[in-house]
Amino acid sequence: MMNEMFGISVKCLPHTEELLVKELTTLGVQEIEPARRIVHGLCDMTTMQRVCYCSRLALRVLVPLESFAIRKVDDLYKKCLAMEWDNWMLLDQTFAIDSLVRSDFFNHTHFASLKMKDAIADYFRNQYEKRPNVDAENPDVLFHLHIDENQVTISLDAGGRSLNQRGYRMGSGDAPLNEVLAANLLQFAGYTGEQVFVDPMCGSGTLVIEAAMLASNTPAQYNRATFQFMRWPTFKEEGWLQLKATEDAKITTPSAMILASDFDDNAMGWTKKNSRKASVIDFIQMQRADFFDLERPAETGILMMNPPYGERLSIENAEAFYQKIGSAFKHQWGGWKAWVFSGSMEGMKSIGLKPMRKSKWLNAKIECSFHGFELFSGDRKIFKTQAAEN
């Protein structure tokens, strides 16, 4: 099965499908088709494992097993009962069902999951006079049930827990940034690992850690010991170990500085602990400093920050705080590209600079903006003329 091609569906954050398409292409997935918050494609087992291990932008990696339409509630049970579940799990293995249901047939997601669970149990009871057990916390096999009105798709979850859980977060300060969101922001901003990178409000260090992992070619799941695919009946450990060794051999020292800074000792402590757990502490320089006193470490580079905003962290005067950020950009960071991710719309307006690029994002359920600024020294007209000539 290692060389057999099969379908794969990779879930992602809203509006990141285009970025994920590019990443999956580099990882070897074929016949890629993006949809809403998911990207479909074809791959073999080795490529699927590479996606699970290396993808920075994926939330979940699913392998579709069956798709069908239903006309009433009982159709879900009947269709599931007809599936050959022993192709994907053993009788002595535990299982769980992760569900996403948007259908008038079901009052709540749990009811649909219960129908599918009963079908799996009855299938094994009919075949072997015994049923497998459910383990909601740590199942051997995790199935994904997706129902959109009358259309049902049942998949195997190849990774297990959401892939934003990299395994390096020892702890955090207030309102840490989702790891997959941080990785998407970096790639949206054009960070390749070849530019000097600074996060002057690093918090628990998610942005700089993701930057360091990207710049050093460290696989996104380098600190994760197990994946759900390891418990499949078809799993071949030798092939997996060979793939992991190949990807780990690509890890290298970044070519450009990565600087983490914050005025808060507690934040810097968490950045240090988390980056050590992520095995990238040697790639990150750390400096305790207030952003407004921080000197730029190079003539050019990428600065990225996730400053506090009202719904996440308390600041007394958001407009004045963000205005001060804009002033610091203008007077202290000429020659750089600065990116700000925030849920404070009034604050973002108060920066007072015209963004070269901006986009809408979600951080959990909070609507956020991501603005990029091309910073320059001196007269803007001269800057624009010089840029056009170059």
DAWO-V534126 format. One line per field, one symbol per residue. phi: phi as a letter, one per 20 degrees, with the letter a starting at -180 (. if undefined). burial: b if it has 16 or more other ideal C-beta (glycine too) atoms within 10 Angstrom, else e. A space follows every 50 residues. Layout:
phi->???
burial->???
This chain:
phi->.gdfebfbcdebfgmdgfffgfffffeofdlfcfcfmbcdacadffffff ffedfedeebdddfdbcbdcdbgffffffffffefffdbegeeebbcdcc ccbffcfbffffffffgfffffgfffeclbdfeecfebffcdeddccdld edcdceeeeofgffefndffrbeflfegfffgfffffffnfdnedfccde cflengfffffffffemfggdgedeccfffdfgefdfgfffffffffffe fbfgecfcddbaeeffffffgfffffffmcffececbfafgfdfefebfc rddcbcffbgfdcecfcffffffffgffgfeccgndddccdbeeffffff gndeffbbbecddldefcdcddceebdnffffgfffffff
burial->eeeeeeebbbbbbeebbebbbebbeebebeebebeeebbbbebbbbbbbb bbbbbbbbbbbbbbbeebebeeeebbbebbbebebeebbeeebbbbbbbe bebebbeebeebbbbbbebbbebbeeeeeebbeeeeeebbbbbbbbbeee ebbbbbbbbbbebbbbebbeebbebbbbbbbbbbbbbbbebebebbbbbb bbbbbbbbbbbbbbbbbbbbbbebeebbbebbeeeeeeebeebbeebeee eeebeebbbbbbeeeebbbbbbbbbebbbbbebbebeeeebeebebeeee bbbbbbbbbeebeebeebeebbbebbebbbebbeebbbbbbbbbeebbeb bebebeeeeebebeeeebbbbbbbbbeeeeeebeeeeeee
